[in-house]
């Protein structure tokens, strides 16, 4: 796997996880900050940020006595996007190319990510949804993905954040219209982590109506193939094609060598620099054609 922590990742992790510590006890604050710095300092160079965050989250529970709880945010954004689901689906169906339209809405939804230091602003989300059809997505990889989806029997779709998953559901329904015989499995996080989607969250927005749902069994905000559940591993290994949503899945899967199409908004300096694109640019990349 090509996972790596660079100076930008380390700076971001320190800023996000040592600010606004939920205690007034100075001794506990110092103990917690030291643990965070120790976790980062001892991380392997090949580690991904989501794997480091898992350990920091455990430290929050051990030292601060609280685990981050994004259940309210998850519920809020699921309900927000469910509220406009019918309008978006009608827009997709009436567009010149429903596949591209649905994919662009799905891209816009990837903004709903509480794992970044920038936070989520509802106004910017609405603007992204309203302007989603103007997103500049790779025409080359769009054509490749569309062509492959029409020909495969099994698709695994690695989902990412709540709210976003409603738009993924519309995208999956569109894919199934293109290929009515395709079998789709979505893979969720195994435990609550940030505002990422668990199996319970996926069922709550009706994902079970369009795809099989499998938990990956871990609390990592990504997909670590050496750690996921047997069911998730079997689904991934048996898939003709994989769609991987979000930066966390990209960070943990990049270099796996499988037939993966990565779909995410570029939300951090590390990847903006890597791909020479502005923040929030849509990235559609194929695992076998990424320039390392």
N, C-alpha and C positions, 0 to 999 in steps of 0.2 A: 504494500500500500504506500502511496505517496502522501503521507500525512506530515505536517510540519507546523511547529510554532516558530514564528519569527518575532522580531522586536515589536512589531505593530500589534500582534496578538497579545503579547505579554503586557504591553502598555494598556491595552483595552481591558484585559482581564483584571488588572490591578485597579484601574479606574472604576470599573463596574462593581467589583466585589469588595472594595475597601471604602466605598463611599456610603453615606447614610446607613451606618450600622445601627440596627434597632435595639440599642441599649445605651444607658447613660453611665454604666459601670466602666471606668477607664481601664481597670485591670482586665476585664473580659474583652474589651475592645483590642487591647494590645495583644492578648493571647490569640484572638481570632485573626488579626492582621498577620501576626507571625506565622500562623498555620497556613493562611492563604499564600503568603510569600514562599513558605517551605514547599507547599504543593507545587507551585509554579516552578521553583528552582530545581525540584527533583524530577520534574516531568522529562520523559525521554524526548530527544529532539524530534523523533518521529511521531510524537503524540499529536492528536488533534485537539482543538479548543473544546469541543463538546465532551471529550473524555476528561479533560482537566476540570471543566465545570461540574461534572458529576462528583468529583472528589471535594470540590469547594462547597457544593450543596450539602454533602455529608458533614463537613466541618461546621456549617451553619447550625445544623441540628445538634451536633455534639457540644459545641461551645456556647452558642447563643440560645439554644433550646427551642429554636423555631426553624421550620423549613419554609422556603418561599412558597406562597400559596397564590396561584393565579386562577383559582377556580372561578372567581367573579369575573375576571377579564375574559376567560374562555367562554363562559355563559353569555356574557354581554355581546361579544363579537360573533358568536354563533347566531344569536337571535337577530343581531343587526343585519347580517348577510342573508339569513333566512327571510327577513322582511322584504328584501329586494330580489329574492331568488327568481320569482316568476317573471319579473320585468327583465332581468338579465337573460333568462332562458329564452324569452320571446325575442329579445334582441339578437341572440345567437341564431335562432331558427330563421329569422328574417334577413340575416346577413348574406352577403354574396358567397362567403366561405365559412360555414358554421364551425369547421374544425379550427381554423385560424382564430376566429372570433372567440370561441370557448377557451382556447389556449391562452389568449391574451388576457382574458378575464382572470384565468387561473394565475398567470404571472402577477397581475396586480394584487391578488390576495396574499401573495408571499410577503407583502409589506407588514402584515400583522404578526410581528415578531418581537416579543419582549426579551429576547436574548441579546439584543444589541444595546449599546450604551445610549443610543439616540431616542429610544422610546417609540411609542406609537401615537400618532395624532390623527384623530378621526377625520378632521378636515382634509388632511393630506391623503388619507385612505380614499375618501369620497372623490377627491380630484383624480387619483390614480384610476379608480373604477370608471369615472366619467370619460377619462382620456385614454383608457386602456387600448382602444382600437388603433391608436396612433403609435403604440410601442414599436420600436424598431427591432424586430426579432430576426435572427439569421434565416434568410430565405432558403439557403442551401440545406441547413439542418431541418427546417420545417418540412421541406419536400421529402427529405429522407425519412423523417419520423412518420409523416402521413402515409408514405408508400409502404413502409414496414408494418405499420399498424393494420393496414388492409390485408396483409398476408399472413399474420401470425395467429396461432391458436391460443396462446396464453400470455397474458400481460400481468406483471406485478407493478403496482403503483405505490411507491413509498411516500406516504403523506407526511405533512409537517405540522402546521399550526391550526388551531381552532379558528373559526371564521373563514379562513382560507379553504378549509375542507369542503365548505358548501360549494365553492367555485370549482374545486376539484371534482366534486360529484357531477356538476354540469358538464365538465370536460369529459369525464368518463362516459356519461350518457351519450355525448356526441360521438365519442370513439366507437361506442357500441352500435350506433346508427350506421357508421361507416363499415363496420365488420360485425354483423349480428351474431356470428358464431363464436366470437372471442370470449374467453373465460378470463375474468378480471379478479385479481386478489389485491386488496389494499392492506398494507402493513403499517401498524401504528406503533407508538411507543408502548413499552410494557408497564411503565409506572409514570405517575405525574412528574413532569419536568418542564419548568417554565410554562409557556402556554401551548406546548406541543399537544398533539392529539393522541389520546388513548383510545382503546377499543370502545370504551363506554361513550366517549365523546363522539366517535364516528357513528355509532348506532343512534345517538341522540339526534343527529341531523339527517337521518335516513340513508346513510351510506350503505347499509345492509340491503337496501332495495336494488342497488345497482352493482354490488360487488361482494365477494367473500371478504371477511374481515379477520385478520390474523394479528395478534400481538407479538412484538419482537422480544418481549420478556426482559428488557433492560430499562434503566433510568438514564440512559445516555440520550442527548438530544441529537441523535444521528443513528447510523446503522453500522455497527461494528460486526462484521461477518464472523469473527472468531468468538463472539459473545452472545449473539442473538439466539432465540428459542429454536428448538428443532423444527417446529412447524414453519417458522419464518424462513429458516435456512433452506428447508426443502422447497418452499414456494419459490424463493429466489433462484436456487440452483436449477429448478425445473422450468423456469420461465423462458419463453422465446425472446422476450423483450422486457426491459425494466424502465419505468419512468421514475426518476428520483427527484423529489420536490424539495427545494430549500437548500440553504448553504450548509446546514448541519449534516444533511445526508451527503452532500457533495464532499465536505471535508473528510468524512469518515469512509467514504467509498472510493474516492479518487485513486486510481491506480489498480482497481480490482480486476480489470481485464474483461469484465462481462459486457454484454450488449446493453449498456445503460445510456439513456438520454437524461441529462441533468437540466432541470428547469429551476431557475432561481433569479431573484433580484440581487444584484451586487450591493450588499449592505455594509461592507466594511472596507477600510483602506487597503488591507492586504490584498483582497481580490480585485479591487478597483485598479490597483497598481499592476497586479499580475496580468490582467486582461486589457489594461490601458483604456478603461471606460469610466464615465462619471458614476457617482453613487446612484443607486436604484436603477441602473441599466439592466435590462432583461438578458439573461445568459441562457442560451440553448446550446448545449455542448454534448457531443457523443464521446463516451469514454475512450473509444479506439482512435479518435481523431483529435483529441486535445493536444495542443502543443505544450509539452512539459517545460 
